[in-house]
Amino acid sequence: YAPWCPACQQLEATWESFAKESERLGITVGKVDVTQEPGLSGRFFVTTLPTIYHANDGVFRRYRGSRTLEDLQGYILERKWEAVEPVAGWKSPSSIMMHGMAGLFHFSGWIRVSH
């Protein structure tokens, strides 16, 4: 997410409620400010905001469903993530390719600040 993003601001209350339910759901919920962590933005190849990923045992899946609290909870409780194709190996946030992409995002941020 980014603090200036209207769609992120619209999702914020729902996301906070989802995070409060995380212990009951047996998951960890977090958010990353891409303006503060440009490397993660590159590593996850974030092109739209907000972007939601589900990670389980090193396998990443991009969540593209409805952003209601009920649908987010259902995605976990009903194990709907199992029907979602994992991110391709070369595009996985843990791949060498995405490590390089993270470096490029850091470098572009450094250039912007230096300029």
The first five atom37 places (N, CA, C, CB, O) and aatype in JSON, in Angstrom:
{
  "aatype": [18, 0, 14, 17, 4, 14, 0, 4, 5, 5, 10, 6, 0, 16, 17, 6, 15, 13, 0, 11, 6, 15, 6, 1, 10, 7, 9, 16, 19, 7, 11, 19, 3, 19, 16, 5, 6, 14, 7, 10, 15, 7, 1, 13, 13, 19, 16, 16, 10, 14, 16, 9, 18, 8, 0, 2, 3, 7, 19, 13, 1, 1, 18, 1, 7, 15, 1, 16, 10, 6, 3, 10, 5, 7, 18, 9, 10, 6, 1, 11, 17, 6, 0, 19, 6, 14, 19, 0, 7, 17, 11, 15, 14, 15, 15, 9, 12, 12, 8, 7, 12, 0, 7, 10, 13, 8, 13, 15, 7, 17, 9, 1, 19, 15, 8],
  "atom_mask": [
    [1, 1, 1, 1, 1],
    [1, 1, 1, 1, 1],
    [1, 1, 1, 1, 1],
    [1, 1, 1, 1, 1],
    [1, 1, 1, 1, 1],
    [1, 1, 1, 1, 1],
    [1, 1, 1, 1, 1],
    [1, 1, 1, 1, 1],
    [1, 1, 1, 1, 1],
    [1, 1, 1, 1, 1],
    [1, 1, 1, 1, 1],
    [1, 1, 1, 1, 1],
    [1, 1, 1, 1, 1],
    [1, 1, 1, 1, 1],
    [1, 1, 1, 1, 1],
    [1, 1, 1, 1, 1],
    [1, 1, 1, 1, 1],
    [1, 1, 1, 1, 1],
    [1, 1, 1, 1, 1],
    [1, 1, 1, 1, 1],
    [1, 1, 1, 1, 1],
    [1, 1, 1, 1, 1],
    [1, 1, 1, 1, 1],
    [1, 1, 1, 1, 1],
    [1, 1, 1, 1, 1],
    [1, 1, 1, 0, 1],
    [1, 1, 1, 1, 1],
    [1, 1, 1, 1, 1],
    [1, 1, 1, 1, 1],
    [1, 1, 1, 0, 1],
    [1, 1, 1, 1, 1],
    [1, 1, 1, 1, 1],
    [1, 1, 1, 1, 1],
    [1, 1, 1, 1, 1],
    [1, 1, 1, 1, 1],
    [1, 1, 1, 1, 1],
    [1, 1, 1, 1, 1],
    [1, 1, 1, 1, 1],
    [1, 1, 1, 0, 1],
    [1, 1, 1, 1, 1],
    [1, 1, 1, 1, 1],
    [1, 1, 1, 0, 1],
    [1, 1, 1, 1, 1],
    [1, 1, 1, 1, 1],
    [1, 1, 1, 1, 1],
    [1, 1, 1, 1, 1],
    [1, 1, 1, 1, 1],
    [1, 1, 1, 1, 1],
    [1, 1, 1, 1, 1],
    [1, 1, 1, 1, 1],
    [1, 1, 1, 1, 1],
    [1, 1, 1, 1, 1],
    [1, 1, 1, 1, 1],
    [1, 1, 1, 1, 1],
    [1, 1, 1, 1, 1],
    [1, 1, 1, 1, 1],
    [1, 1, 1, 1, 1],
    [1, 1, 1, 0, 1],
    [1, 1, 1, 1, 1],
    [1, 1, 1, 1, 1],
    [1, 1, 1, 1, 1],
    [1, 1, 1, 1, 1],
    [1, 1, 1, 1, 1],
    [1, 1, 1, 1, 1],
    [1, 1, 1, 0, 1],
    [1, 1, 1, 1, 1],
    [1, 1, 1, 1, 1],
    [1, 1, 1, 1, 1],
    [1, 1, 1, 1, 1],
    [1, 1, 1, 1, 1],
    [1, 1, 1, 1, 1],
    [1, 1, 1, 1, 1],
    [1, 1, 1, 1, 1],
    [1, 1, 1, 0, 1],
    [1, 1, 1, 1, 1],
    [1, 1, 1, 1, 1],
    [1, 1, 1, 1, 1],
    [1, 1, 1, 1, 1],
    [1, 1, 1, 1, 1],
    [1, 1, 1, 1, 1],
    [1, 1, 1, 1, 1],
    [1, 1, 1, 1, 1],
    [1, 1, 1, 1, 1],
    [1, 1, 1, 1, 1],
    [1, 1, 1, 1, 1],
    [1, 1, 1, 1, 1],
    [1, 1, 1, 1, 1],
    [1, 1, 1, 1, 1],
    [1, 1, 1, 0, 1],
    [1, 1, 1, 1, 1],
    [1, 1, 1, 1, 1],
    [1, 1, 1, 1, 1],
    [1, 1, 1, 1, 1],
    [1, 1, 1, 1, 1],
    [1, 1, 1, 1, 1],
    [1, 1, 1, 1, 1],
    [1, 1, 1, 1, 1],
    [1, 1, 1, 1, 1],
    [1, 1, 1, 1, 1],
    [1, 1, 1, 0, 1],
    [1, 1, 1, 1, 1],
    [1, 1, 1, 1, 1],
    [1, 1, 1, 0, 1],
    [1, 1, 1, 1, 1],
    [1, 1, 1, 1, 1],
    [1, 1, 1, 1, 1],
    [1, 1, 1, 1, 1],
    [1, 1, 1, 1, 1],
    [1, 1, 1, 0, 1],
    [1, 1, 1, 1, 1],
    [1, 1, 1, 1, 1],
    [1, 1, 1, 1, 1],
    [1, 1, 1, 1, 1],
    [1, 1, 1, 1, 1],
    [1, 1, 1, 1, 1]
  ],
  "atom_positions": [
    [[0.84, -1.18, 0.0], [0.0, 0.0, 0.0], [0.88, 1.23, 0.0], [-0.96, 0.01, 1.21], [2.09, 1.14, 0.2]],
    [[0.27, 2.37, -0.22], [0.95, 3.66, -0.09], [-0.03, 4.6, 0.6], [1.41, 4.23, -1.5], [-1.23, 4.57, 0.32]],
    [[0.47, 5.44, 1.5], [-0.43, 6.31, 2.27], [-1.21, 7.31, 1.4], [0.36, 7.07, 3.3], [-2.27, 7.78, 1.8]],
    [[-0.69, 7.63, 0.22], [-1.36, 8.6, -0.65], [-2.38, 7.95, -1.59], [-0.32, 9.34, -1.47], [-3.08, 8.66, -2.31]],
    [[-2.47, 6.63, -1.6], [-3.31, 5.88, -2.55], [-4.77, 5.85, -2.09], [-2.77, 4.45, -2.72], [-5.05, 5.31, -1.01]],
    [[-5.71, 6.39, -2.87], [-7.12, 6.38, -2.48], [-7.68, 4.96, -2.31], [-7.94, 7.12, -3.52], [-8.44, 4.71, -1.38]],
    [[-7.32, 4.03, -3.19], [-7.81, 2.65, -3.07], [-7.28, 1.99, -1.8], [-7.4, 1.82, -4.32], [-7.98, 1.21, -1.17]],
    [[-6.05, 2.31, -1.43], [-5.46, 1.77, -0.2], [-6.18, 2.34, 1.02], [-3.95, 2.1, -0.13], [-6.46, 1.61, 1.98]],
    [[-6.49, 3.62, 0.98], [-7.21, 4.25, 2.08], [-8.6, 3.65, 2.22], [-7.3, 5.76, 1.86], [-9.09, 3.49, 3.34]],
    [[-9.24, 3.32, 1.09], [-10.56, 2.72, 1.12], [-10.53, 1.33, 1.74], [-11.14, 2.66, -0.3], [-11.48, 0.93, 2.42]],
    [[-9.44, 0.58, 1.52], [-9.31, -0.78, 2.03], [-8.83, -0.82, 3.48], [-8.35, -1.56, 1.16], [-8.97, -1.85, 4.14]],
    [[-8.27, 0.27, 3.98], [-7.59, 0.27, 5.28], [-8.43, -0.28, 6.44], [-7.17, 1.65, 5.6], [-7.93, -1.11, 7.2]],
    [[-9.66, 0.16, 6.6], [-10.48, -0.3, 7.73], [-10.75, -1.81, 7.63], [-11.83, 0.47, 7.77], [-10.69, -2.52, 8.64]],
    [[-11.03, -2.28, 6.43], [-11.26, -3.71, 6.23], [-9.99, -4.49, 6.53], [-11.74, -3.99, 4.78], [-10.03, -5.54, 7.17]],
    [[-8.87, -3.99, 6.06], [-7.58, -4.68, 6.27], [-7.24, -4.75, 7.76], [-6.44, -3.96, 5.51], [-6.75, -5.77, 8.23]],
    [[-7.5, -3.68, 8.49], [-7.25, -3.68, 9.94], [-8.16, -4.7, 10.64], [-7.48, -2.26, 10.52], [-7.71, -5.38, 11.57]],
    [[-9.4, -4.8, 10.22], [-10.31, -5.8, 10.8], [-9.82, -7.21, 10.47], [-11.75, -5.6, 10.27], [-9.87, -8.1, 11.32]],
    [[-9.36, -7.41, 9.26], [-8.81, -8.7, 8.84], [-7.59, -9.05, 9.69], [-8.43, -8.68, 7.34], [-7.42, -10.19, 10.11]],
    [[-6.74, -8.07, 9.94], [-5.55, -8.29, 10.76], [-5.93, -8.66, 12.19], [-4.66, -7.04, 10.77], [-5.26, -9.49, 12.81]],
    [[-6.98, -8.06, 12.72], [-7.43, -8.38, 14.08], [-7.92, -9.82, 14.18], [-8.54, -7.42, 14.52], [-7.87, -10.42, 15.25]],
    [[-8.39, -10.37, 13.07], [-8.89, -11.75, 13.03], [-7.77, -12.75, 12.72], [-9.99, -11.87, 11.99], [-8.02, -13.96, 12.69]],
    [[-6.56, -12.28, 12.5], [-5.48, -13.14, 12.02], [-5.16, -14.3, 12.96], [-4.25, -12.33, 11.8], [-4.91, -15.41, 12.5]],
    [[-5.16, -14.06, 14.25], [-4.85, -15.14, 15.19], [-5.9, -16.24, 15.11], [-4.75, -14.6, 16.63], [-5.57, -17.43, 15.09]],
    [[-7.17, -15.85, 15.05], [-8.26, -16.82, 14.93], [-8.16, -17.61, 13.62], [-9.61, -16.11, 15.01], [-8.5, -18.79, 13.57]],
    [[-7.68, -16.95, 12.56], [-7.55, -17.58, 11.25], [-6.27, -18.4, 11.13], [-7.59, -16.52, 10.16], [-6.11, -19.18, 10.19]],
    [[-5.35, -18.23, 12.1], [-4.1, -18.97, 12.06], [-3.12, -18.44, 11.03], [0.0, 0.0, 0.0], [-2.33, -19.19, 10.46]],
    [[-3.16, -17.13, 10.8], [-2.28, -16.5, 9.81], [-1.64, -15.25, 10.4], [-3.07, -16.15, 8.53], [-1.98, -14.8, 11.49]],
    [[-0.71, -14.71, 9.66], [-0.12, -13.42, 9.98], [-0.5, -12.45, 8.87], [1.45, -13.52, 10.14], [-0.35, -12.77, 7.69]],
    [[-0.99, -11.29, 9.24], [-1.4, -10.28, 8.28], [-0.51, -9.07, 8.46], [-2.91, -9.9, 8.45], [-0.27, -8.63, 9.59]],
    [[-0.04, -8.53, 7.37], [0.8, -7.34, 7.45], [0.55, -6.42, 6.28], [0.0, 0.0, 0.0], [-0.21, -6.75, 5.37]],
    [[1.18, -5.28, 6.33], [1.13, -4.36, 5.2], [2.48, -3.67, 5.09], [-0.02, -3.32, 5.36], [3.18, -3.48, 6.08]],
    [[2.81, -3.32, 3.88], [4.09, -2.68, 3.6], [3.83, -1.38, 2.85], [5.03, -3.62, 2.79], [3.11, -1.37, 1.85]],
    [[4.4, -0.31, 3.33], [4.33, 0.98, 2.67], [5.41, 1.0, 1.58], [4.51, 2.18, 3.7], [6.6, 1.06, 1.89]],
    [[4.99, 0.94, 0.31], [5.96, 0.86, -0.77], [6.79, 2.14, -0.92], [5.26, 0.57, -2.07], [7.85, 2.12, -1.55]],
    [[6.32, 3.24, -0.35], [7.14, 4.45, -0.4], [8.32, 4.35, 0.57], [6.29, 5.69, -0.07], [9.34, 5.02, 0.37]],
    [[8.19, 3.52, 1.6], [9.26, 3.32, 2.57], [10.11, 2.09, 2.24], [8.68, 3.19, 3.97], [11.26, 1.99, 2.66]],
    [[9.55, 1.15, 1.49], [10.22, -0.11, 1.16], [10.19, -0.37, -0.35], [9.55, -1.28, 1.91], [9.53, -1.3, -0.81]],
    [[10.9, 0.47, -1.14], [10.84, 0.3, -2.59], [11.41, -1.04, -3.06], [11.58, 1.43, -3.27], [11.01, -1.54, -4.11]],
    [[12.33, -1.61, -2.31], [12.89, -2.91, -2.69], [11.83, -4.0, -2.69], [0.0, 0.0, 0.0], [11.82, -4.85, -3.58]],
    [[10.94, -3.98, -1.7], [9.87, -4.97, -1.67], [8.88, -4.75, -2.81], [9.14, -4.93, -0.32], [8.33, -5.7, -3.36]],
    [[8.67, -3.5, -3.15], [7.81, -3.19, -4.29], [8.38, -3.82, -5.55], [7.66, -1.66, -4.46], [7.64, -4.38, -6.36]],
    [[9.69, -3.74, -5.72], [10.35, -4.36, -6.88], [10.33, -5.86, -6.8], [0.0, 0.0, 0.0], [10.06, -6.54, -7.79]],
    [[10.63, -6.39, -5.64], [10.69, -7.85, -5.46], [9.34, -8.5, -5.74], [11.15, -8.19, -4.03], [9.29, -9.6, -6.3]],
    [[8.26, -7.85, -5.35], [6.92, -8.4, -5.58], [6.31, -7.89, -6.88], [6.0, -8.07, -4.41], [5.17, -8.21, -7.21]],
    [[7.07, -7.08, -7.62], [6.65, -6.53, -8.9], [5.28, -5.87, -8.79], [6.63, -7.62, -9.98], [4.36, -6.18, -9.55]],
    [[5.16, -4.98, -7.83], [3.9, -4.27, -7.57], [3.71, -3.22, -8.66], [3.9, -3.62, -6.14], [4.51, -2.3, -8.8]],
    [[2.63, -3.37, -9.42], [2.31, -2.42, -10.48], [1.0, -1.7, -10.22], [2.25, -3.13, -11.82], [0.71, -0.69, -10.87]],
    [[0.2, -2.2, -9.27], [-1.04, -1.54, -8.88], [-1.14, -1.57, -7.36], [-2.29, -2.23, -9.54], [-0.58, -2.44, -6.7]],
    [[-1.86, -0.59, -6.84], [-2.05, -0.52, -5.39], [-3.53, -0.55, -5.07], [-1.39, 0.75, -4.8], [-4.32, 0.02, -5.82]],
    [[-3.92, -1.17, -4.0], [-3.12, -2.05, -3.17], [-2.96, -3.42, -3.84], [-3.76, -2.2, -1.78], [-3.83, -3.85, -4.6]],
    [[-1.87, -4.09, -3.56], [-1.61, -5.43, -4.06], [-1.57, -6.37, -2.86], [-0.26, -5.49, -4.89], [-0.9, -6.09, -1.87]],
    [[-2.28, -7.48, -2.96], [-2.37, -8.43, -1.85], [-1.78, -9.77, -2.29], [-3.84, -8.61, -1.38], [-2.13, -10.31, -3.34]],
    [[-0.88, -10.29, -1.47], [-0.29, -11.6, -1.71], [-0.61, -12.53, -0.55], [1.24, -11.49, -1.9], [-0.72, -12.11, 0.6]],
    [[-0.76, -13.79, -0.88], [-0.88, -14.86, 0.12], [0.4, -15.67, 0.0], [-2.19, -15.76, -0.11], [0.76, -16.12, -1.09]],
    [[1.09, -15.86, 1.1], [2.32, -16.65, 1.12], [2.14, -17.8, 2.1], [3.56, -15.77, 1.5], [1.69, -17.61, 3.22]],
    [[2.51, -18.99, 1.64], [2.41, -20.17, 2.49], [3.54, -21.12, 2.1], [1.0, -20.86, 2.35], [3.62, -21.56, 0.96]],
    [[4.39, -21.44, 3.06], [5.52, -22.35, 2.84], [6.38, -21.93, 1.64], [5.01, -23.76, 2.62], [6.81, -22.78, 0.86]],
    [[6.63, -20.64, 1.5], [7.49, -20.14, 0.43], [6.83, -20.06, -0.93], [0.0, 0.0, 0.0], [7.49, -19.74, -1.91]],
    [[5.54, -20.34, -1.01], [4.79, -20.25, -2.26], [3.93, -19.0, -2.2], [3.91, -21.54, -2.5], [3.19, -18.78, -1.24]],
    [[4.03, -18.18, -3.24], [3.32, -16.9, -3.27], [2.19, -16.95, -4.29], [4.29, -15.74, -3.6], [2.36, -17.44, -5.41]],
    [[1.04, -16.42, -3.89], [-0.11, -16.31, -4.77], [-0.66, -14.89, -4.65], [-1.21, -17.38, -4.41], [-0.78, -14.35, -3.55]],
    [[-0.99, -14.3, -5.78], [-1.57, -12.97, -5.74], [-3.08, -13.09, -5.56], [-1.23, -12.17, -7.03], [-3.75, -13.8, -6.31]],
    [[-3.59, -12.39, -4.57], [-5.03, -12.37, -4.3], [-5.68, -11.34, -5.21], [-5.33, -12.05, -2.8], [-5.28, -10.18, -5.23]],
    [[-6.66, -11.78, -5.97], [-7.36, -10.89, -6.9], [-8.87, -10.86, -6.65], [-7.08, -11.3, -8.33], [-9.63, -10.39, -7.49]],
    [[-9.29, -11.38, -5.5], [-10.71, -11.46, -5.18], [-11.27, -10.17, -4.62], [0.0, 0.0, 0.0], [-10.6, -9.14, -4.56]],
    [[-12.5, -10.27, -4.21], [-13.2, -9.15, -3.6], [-12.48, -8.74, -2.31], [-14.68, -9.52, -3.31], [-11.85, -9.56, -1.65]],
    [[-12.59, -7.49, -1.98], [-11.85, -6.98, -0.83], [-12.76, -6.67, 0.35], [-11.09, -5.73, -1.21], [-12.55, -5.71, 1.08]],
    [[-13.77, -7.5, 0.52], [-14.61, -7.39, 1.7], [-14.0, -8.26, 2.79], [-16.1, -7.81, 1.4], [-13.25, -9.19, 2.49]],
    [[-14.31, -7.97, 4.03], [-13.79, -8.76, 5.14], [-14.22, -10.22, 5.0], [-14.27, -8.18, 6.48], [-13.43, -11.13, 5.23]],
    [[-15.46, -10.43, 4.64], [-15.98, -11.79, 4.5], [-15.23, -12.58, 3.43], [-17.47, -11.76, 4.16], [-14.91, -13.75, 3.63]],
    [[-14.94, -11.94, 2.3], [-14.24, -12.63, 1.22], [-12.77, -12.89, 1.57], [-14.32, -11.82, -0.06], [-12.23, -13.94, 1.21]],
    [[-12.13, -11.96, 2.25], [-10.75, -12.18, 2.69], [-10.68, -13.34, 3.67], [-10.17, -10.89, 3.33], [-9.8, -14.19, 3.58]],
    [[-11.62, -13.38, 4.61], [-11.66, -14.48, 5.58], [-11.98, -15.8, 4.88], [-12.7, -14.19, 6.68], [-11.37, -16.82, 5.2]],
    [[-12.91, -15.78, 3.94], [-13.29, -16.98, 3.21], [-12.13, -17.54, 2.4], [0.0, 0.0, 0.0], [-12.0, -18.75, 2.25]],
    [[-11.31, -16.66, 1.87], [-10.13, -17.09, 1.1], [-9.23, -17.97, 1.95], [-9.34, -15.86, 0.59], [-8.63, -18.93, 1.45]],
    [[-9.14, -17.65, 3.24], [-8.31, -18.44, 4.16], [-9.09, -19.63, 4.71], [-7.81, -17.55, 5.33], [-8.63, -20.77, 4.61]],
    [[-10.25, -19.38, 5.29], [-11.01, -20.45, 5.94], [-11.44, -21.56, 4.98], [-12.23, -19.86, 6.61], [-11.44, -22.74, 5.34]],
    [[-11.8, -21.17, 3.77], [-12.26, -22.16, 2.79], [-11.12, -22.65, 1.9], [-13.36, -21.57, 1.93], [-11.34, -23.41, 0.95]],
    [[-9.91, -22.2, 2.22], [-8.69, -22.61, 1.49], [-8.81, -22.34, -0.02], [-8.41, -24.1, 1.74], [-8.33, -23.13, -0.83]],
    [[-9.44, -21.23, -0.36], [-9.6, -20.87, -1.77], [-8.26, -20.61, -2.44], [-10.49, -19.64, -1.9], [-8.14, -20.72, -3.66]],
    [[-7.25, -20.27, -1.66], [-5.93, -20.01, -2.2], [-5.35, -21.24, -2.9], [-4.99, -19.56, -1.1], [-4.5, -21.1, -3.78]],
    [[-5.81, -22.42, -2.52], [-5.29, -23.63, -3.15], [-5.65, -23.71, -4.64], [-5.82, -24.86, -2.43], [-4.96, -24.39, -5.4]],
    [[-6.72, -23.04, -5.05], [-7.15, -23.05, -6.45], [-6.47, -21.96, -7.28], [-8.65, -22.89, -6.53], [-6.68, -21.88, -8.49]],
    [[-5.66, -21.11, -6.63], [-5.0, -20.01, -7.31], [-3.6, -20.46, -7.75], [-4.91, -18.75, -6.39], [-2.84, -21.03, -6.97]],
    [[-3.29, -20.18, -9.0], [-1.97, -20.54, -9.54], [-0.89, -19.74, -8.81], [-1.92, -20.27, -11.09], [-0.99, -18.52, -8.7]],
    [[0.15, -20.43, -8.32], [1.25, -19.71, -7.66], [1.98, -18.81, -8.65], [2.23, -20.7, -7.02], [1.95, -19.03, -9.86]],
    [[2.64, -17.8, -8.13], [3.47, -16.92, -8.95], [4.55, -17.79, -9.59], [4.1, -15.74, -8.09], [5.16, -18.62, -8.92]],
    [[4.79, -17.59, -10.86], [5.8, -18.37, -11.59], [7.15, -18.28, -10.89], [5.92, -17.88, -13.05], [7.49, -17.24, -10.31]],
    [[7.91, -19.35, -10.95], [9.2, -19.43, -10.27], [10.12, -18.25, -10.51], [0.0, 0.0, 0.0], [10.71, -17.73, -9.56]],
    [[10.26, -17.81, -11.76], [11.18, -16.71, -12.06], [10.65, -15.37, -11.56], [11.43, -16.64, -13.55], [11.42, -14.44, -11.36]],
    [[9.32, -15.26, -11.36], [8.72, -14.03, -10.84], [8.47, -14.1, -9.34], [7.42, -13.74, -11.56], [7.97, -13.14, -8.75]],
    [[8.82, -15.22, -8.71], [8.62, -15.36, -7.27], [9.47, -14.33, -6.54], [8.96, -16.8, -6.81], [10.63, -14.11, -6.91]],
    [[8.92, -13.71, -5.49], [9.69, -12.73, -4.72], [11.0, -13.27, -4.17], [8.86, -12.2, -3.59], [11.9, -12.5, -3.84]],
    [[11.13, -14.59, -4.06], [12.36, -15.17, -3.53], [13.36, -15.56, -4.63], [12.04, -16.39, -2.69], [14.42, -16.09, -4.32]],
    [[13.03, -15.3, -5.9], [13.91, -15.68, -7.01], [15.06, -14.68, -7.18], [13.11, -15.79, -8.31], [15.0, -13.54, -6.72]],
    [[16.09, -15.13, -7.84], [17.24, -14.26, -8.12], [16.81, -13.08, -8.97], [18.37, -15.06, -8.83], [17.27, -11.95, -8.76]],
    [[15.93, -13.33, -9.94], [15.45, -12.26, -10.82], [14.79, -11.14, -10.01], [14.45, -12.83, -11.84], [15.03, -9.96, -10.28]],
    [[13.97, -11.49, -9.04], [13.28, -10.47, -8.26], [14.19, -9.83, -7.23], [12.07, -11.07, -7.56], [13.95, -8.69, -6.81]],
    [[15.25, -10.52, -6.8], [16.27, -9.87, -5.98], [16.9, -8.73, -6.78], [17.36, -10.9, -5.52], [17.13, -7.64, -6.26]],
    [[17.18, -9.01, -8.05], [17.73, -7.98, -8.92], [16.77, -6.83, -9.12], [0.0, 0.0, 0.0], [17.17, -5.67, -9.13]],
    [[15.51, -7.15, -9.28], [14.5, -6.11, -9.46], [14.43, -5.22, -8.21], [13.11, -6.74, -9.74], [14.28, -4.01, -8.32]],
    [[14.54, -5.83, -7.05], [14.55, -5.06, -5.79], [15.72, -4.09, -5.79], [14.62, -5.99, -4.56], [15.58, -2.94, -5.39]],
    [[16.88, -4.56, -6.25], [18.05, -3.7, -6.33], [17.83, -2.52, -7.26], [0.0, 0.0, 0.0], [18.24, -1.4, -6.95]],
    [[17.18, -2.76, -8.39], [16.89, -1.67, -9.32], [15.95, -0.63, -8.7], [16.26, -2.22, -10.61], [16.14, 0.57, -8.89]],
    [[14.95, -1.08, -7.95], [14.04, -0.16, -7.29], [14.78, 0.66, -6.23], [12.88, -0.92, -6.66], [14.54, 1.86, -6.1]],
    [[15.68, 0.02, -5.48], [16.49, 0.76, -4.5], [17.35, 1.79, -5.21], [17.37, -0.21, -3.68], [17.45, 2.94, -4.77]],
    [[17.97, 1.39, -6.3], [18.86, 2.28, -7.06], [18.08, 3.47, -7.63], [19.54, 1.5, -8.21], [18.56, 4.6, -7.57]],
    [[16.89, 3.22, -8.17], [16.09, 4.32, -8.71], [15.68, 5.3, -7.6], [14.84, 3.78, -9.44], [15.63, 6.51, -7.82]],
    [[15.39, 4.77, -6.41], [15.07, 5.63, -5.27], [16.26, 6.48, -4.87], [0.0, 0.0, 0.0], [16.11, 7.65, -4.54]],
    [[17.45, 5.87, -4.9], [18.67, 6.6, -4.56], [18.91, 7.73, -5.57], [19.89, 5.64, -4.53], [19.28, 8.85, -5.2]],
    [[18.69, 7.43, -6.85], [18.86, 8.46, -7.9], [17.89, 9.6, -7.67], [18.64, 7.85, -9.31], [18.26, 10.77, -7.77]],
    [[16.63, 9.26, -7.35], [15.61, 10.29, -7.13], [16.0, 11.19, -5.96], [14.23, 9.64, -6.87], [15.89, 12.42, -6.06]],
    [[16.46, 10.59, -4.85], [16.85, 11.36, -3.68], [18.09, 12.21, -3.98], [17.12, 10.41, -2.48], [18.18, 13.36, -3.55]],
    [[19.02, 11.63, -4.7], [20.26, 12.35, -5.02], [20.01, 13.51, -5.96], [21.27, 11.39, -5.65], [20.67, 14.55, -5.87]],
    [[19.06, 13.35, -6.84], [18.76, 14.4, -7.8], [18.16, 15.59, -7.1], [17.83, 13.88, -8.89], [17.83, 16.58, -7.74]]
  ]
}
